[in-house]
Amino acid sequence: MEAAIVSEVRDEAWSKESLTVVIFGASGDLAKKKTFPALLDLYIENVFPPSTVICGYARSKMTNEELRDQLRPFLIKKASDSTVDDFLAKCIYRSGPYDDISTELTKELSGKHISSENVENRVFYLALPPEAFLSTSSSIKKTLLSGSGYNRLIVEKPFGHDLESC
């Protein structure tokens, strides 16, 4: 990343607030091979606020350590062991249905942030099949939106099966 852009981002007000990135579909290939490595790049550039939490969410049952073990081979190509370990320490994993996200997750994520301004920004990244977008987005709206910061939804998959159906 260009140094000037990184410097500008670090000066933005949100970079001093808490941030949670929730990756839906975290156990899938897209998340392991592309999404988490891209987040590691941002971490290396020191773009994230210090209290950032990255929450992987999927239907597959696994522990935080199992997620970290699955991600490590894709991350170690980009950074040193210690940098990867520091990044993975920010990553947690939770499982459950996409269309009925527990309100307990919101409480847990809020409890992970210590912020003097009590601003909680959230980014929701959908690395899911298109047929899961609507139900997941509705569930996010019901249970996970931050009331004190911004909320952003990122859809990874293109719509359609080819250029004509998009």
KAWO-V582676 format. One record per residue. PHI is phi in whole degrees, 0 to 359 (NA if undefined). BURIAL is b if it has 24 or more other ideal C-beta (glycine too) atoms within 12 Angstrom, else e. D_CENTER is the distance of its C-alpha to the mean C-alpha in whole Angstrom. Layout:
phi=PHI burial=BURIAL d_center=D_CENTER
phi=PHI burial=BURIAL d_center=D_CENTER
This chain:
phi=NA burial=e d_center=20
phi=292 burial=e d_center=23
phi=301 burial=e d_center=24
phi=296 burial=e d_center=25
phi=293 burial=e d_center=21
phi=299 burial=e d_center=19
phi=298 burial=e d_center=22
phi=298 burial=e d_center=22
phi=297 burial=e d_center=18
phi=297 burial=e d_center=19
phi=273 burial=e d_center=22
phi=288 burial=e d_center=20
phi=301 burial=e d_center=20
phi=297 burial=b d_center=16
phi=288 burial=b d_center=16
phi=253 burial=e d_center=18
phi=263 burial=b d_center=16
phi=283 burial=b d_center=13
phi=221 burial=b d_center=9
phi=239 burial=b d_center=7
phi=250 burial=b d_center=3
phi=251 burial=b d_center=4
phi=255 burial=b d_center=4
phi=274 burial=b d_center=8
phi=92 burial=b d_center=10
phi=296 burial=b d_center=9
phi=270 burial=b d_center=12
phi=274 burial=b d_center=14
phi=299 burial=e d_center=15
phi=303 burial=b d_center=13
phi=295 burial=b d_center=10
phi=292 burial=b d_center=12
phi=271 burial=e d_center=14
phi=237 burial=b d_center=12
phi=293 burial=b d_center=8
phi=296 burial=b d_center=8
phi=300 burial=b d_center=11
phi=293 burial=b d_center=11
phi=294 burial=b d_center=8
phi=299 burial=b d_center=11
phi=303 burial=e d_center=13
phi=295 burial=b d_center=12
phi=297 burial=b d_center=12
phi=299 burial=e d_center=16
phi=282 burial=b d_center=17
phi=62 burial=e d_center=16
phi=276 burial=b d_center=14
phi=285 burial=b d_center=11
phi=299 burial=b d_center=13
phi=302 burial=e d_center=15
phi=268 burial=b d_center=13
phi=299 burial=b d_center=9
phi=239 burial=b d_center=8
phi=247 burial=b d_center=5
phi=250 burial=b d_center=5
phi=277 burial=b d_center=6
phi=225 burial=b d_center=9
phi=200 burial=b d_center=12
phi=282 burial=b d_center=16
phi=295 burial=e d_center=17
phi=281 burial=e d_center=18
phi=196 burial=e d_center=17
phi=266 burial=e d_center=16
phi=304 burial=e d_center=14
phi=295 burial=e d_center=17
phi=295 burial=e d_center=17
phi=298 burial=b d_center=13
phi=301 burial=b d_center=14
phi=296 burial=e d_center=17
phi=289 burial=b d_center=16
phi=280 burial=b d_center=13
phi=311 burial=b d_center=16
phi=300 burial=e d_center=19
phi=276 burial=b d_center=16
phi=268 burial=b d_center=15
phi=295 burial=e d_center=19
phi=290 burial=e d_center=20
phi=254 burial=b d_center=18
phi=203 burial=b d_center=19
phi=289 burial=e d_center=21
phi=305 burial=e d_center=21
phi=292 burial=e d_center=21
phi=294 burial=e d_center=18
phi=297 burial=b d_center=16
phi=299 burial=e d_center=17
phi=296 burial=e d_center=16
phi=296 burial=b d_center=12
phi=296 burial=b d_center=12
phi=295 burial=e d_center=13
phi=276 burial=b d_center=10
phi=262 burial=b d_center=9
phi=235 burial=b d_center=10
phi=226 burial=b d_center=10
phi=224 burial=b d_center=12
phi=239 burial=b d_center=14
phi=165 burial=b d_center=16
phi=287 burial=e d_center=17
phi=287 burial=b d_center=15
phi=266 burial=e d_center=18
phi=209 burial=e d_center=18
phi=287 burial=b d_center=15
phi=292 burial=e d_center=17
phi=294 burial=e d_center=18
phi=298 burial=e d_center=17
phi=296 burial=b d_center=14
phi=300 burial=b d_center=14
phi=298 burial=e d_center=17
phi=296 burial=e d_center=15
phi=296 burial=b d_center=12
phi=298 burial=b d_center=14
phi=290 burial=e d_center=17
phi=276 burial=b d_center=14
phi=251 burial=b d_center=15
phi=243 burial=e d_center=18
phi=222 burial=b d_center=19
phi=293 burial=e d_center=23
phi=266 burial=e d_center=22
phi=55 burial=e d_center=20
phi=260 burial=b d_center=17
phi=241 burial=b d_center=14
phi=266 burial=b d_center=12
phi=225 burial=b d_center=9
phi=239 burial=b d_center=7
phi=249 burial=b d_center=6
phi=247 burial=b d_center=6
phi=263 burial=b d_center=9
phi=258 burial=b d_center=10
phi=232 burial=b d_center=13
phi=293 burial=e d_center=17
phi=307 burial=e d_center=18
phi=293 burial=e d_center=20
phi=262 burial=b d_center=17
phi=300 burial=b d_center=16
phi=296 burial=e d_center=18
phi=293 burial=e d_center=18
phi=292 burial=b d_center=15
phi=298 burial=b d_center=15
phi=296 burial=e d_center=18
phi=292 burial=b d_center=16
phi=300 burial=b d_center=13
phi=300 burial=e d_center=16
phi=288 burial=e d_center=18
phi=236 burial=b d_center=16
phi=245 burial=b d_center=13
phi=296 burial=b d_center=14
phi=280 burial=b d_center=14
phi=267 burial=e d_center=18
phi=237 burial=e d_center=18
phi=207 burial=b d_center=16
phi=273 burial=e d_center=14
phi=233 burial=b d_center=12
phi=228 burial=e d_center=11
phi=242 burial=b d_center=10
phi=246 burial=b d_center=10
phi=256 burial=e d_center=12
phi=280 burial=b d_center=12
phi=282 burial=b d_center=16
phi=285 burial=e d_center=19
phi=273 burial=e d_center=21
phi=95 burial=e d_center=24
phi=252 burial=e d_center=26
phi=206 burial=e d_center=27
phi=301 burial=e d_center=28
phi=291 burial=e d_center=31
phi=275 burial=e d_center=29
phi=288 burial=e d_center=26
